[in-house]
Amino acid sequence: MRKIEILNKNNNWVGIDFCGLRKGDIFRIFDNGKRFCDEKGNKQWTAISKPYITETGIYQIDTKEI
């Protein structure tokens, strides 16, 4: 199971639903309890879009590296 956390204004990590991500949110992902790391070694990202559904029906969000 995948868990999403955002960094709030008090610099605390708070769990949210993926669809709750908004542009400007700093977030990290846990997959089955393990911190997710992409192919470049990144472990947290900044959202630069709202979540959307791709043509294949998968939720996605555009990000930039921190």
QUIQUIZI-V617795 format. One record per residue. N is the residue number from 1. SS is DSSP state (a for helix, b for strand, c for the rest). PHI is phi in whole degrees, 0 to 359 (NA if undefined). D_FIRST is the distance of its C-alpha to the first C-alpha in Angstrom with 2 decimals. Layout:
BEGIN
N&SS&PHI&D_FIRST  N&SS&PHI&D_FIRST
END
This chain:
BEGIN
1&c&NA&0.00  2&b&262&3.79  3&b&237&6.66  4&b&247&10.19  5&b&231&13.39  6&b&247&16.96  7&b&272&20.16  8&c&275&22.41  9&c&296&26.22  10&c&267&26.54  11&c&61&24.57  12&c&248&21.73  13&b&275&18.01  14&b&232&16.64  15&b&287&13.20  16&b&217&13.39  17&c&285&11.96  18&a&306&12.10  19&a&293&15.18  20&a&275&16.77  21&c&295&17.39  22&c&229&21.13  23&c&307&23.59  24&c&97&24.38  25&c&293&21.15  26&b&267&20.24  27&b&219&16.50  28&b&223&14.07  29&b&233&10.46  30&b&242&8.19  31&b&242&5.82  32&c&53&4.93  33&c&84&7.79  34&b&254&10.00  35&b&296&11.79  36&c&283&11.70  37&c&227&15.30  38&c&280&16.93  39&c&296&19.90  40&c&266&22.33  41&c&92&20.79  42&c&287&19.73  43&c&238&17.11  44&c&210&17.86  45&b&218&19.34  46&b&251&21.51  47&b&287&20.84  48&c&244&24.03  49&c&206&23.14  50&c&276&21.25  51&c&298&18.18  52&b&214&19.61  53&b&261&19.03  54&c&284&20.46  55&c&299&22.96  56&c&270&20.42  57&c&84&18.32  58&c&255&15.46  59&b&290&14.84  60&b&213&16.30  61&c&217&18.08  62&c&275&21.12  63&b&223&21.19  64&b&231&23.73  65&b&287&23.53  66&c&262&24.44
END
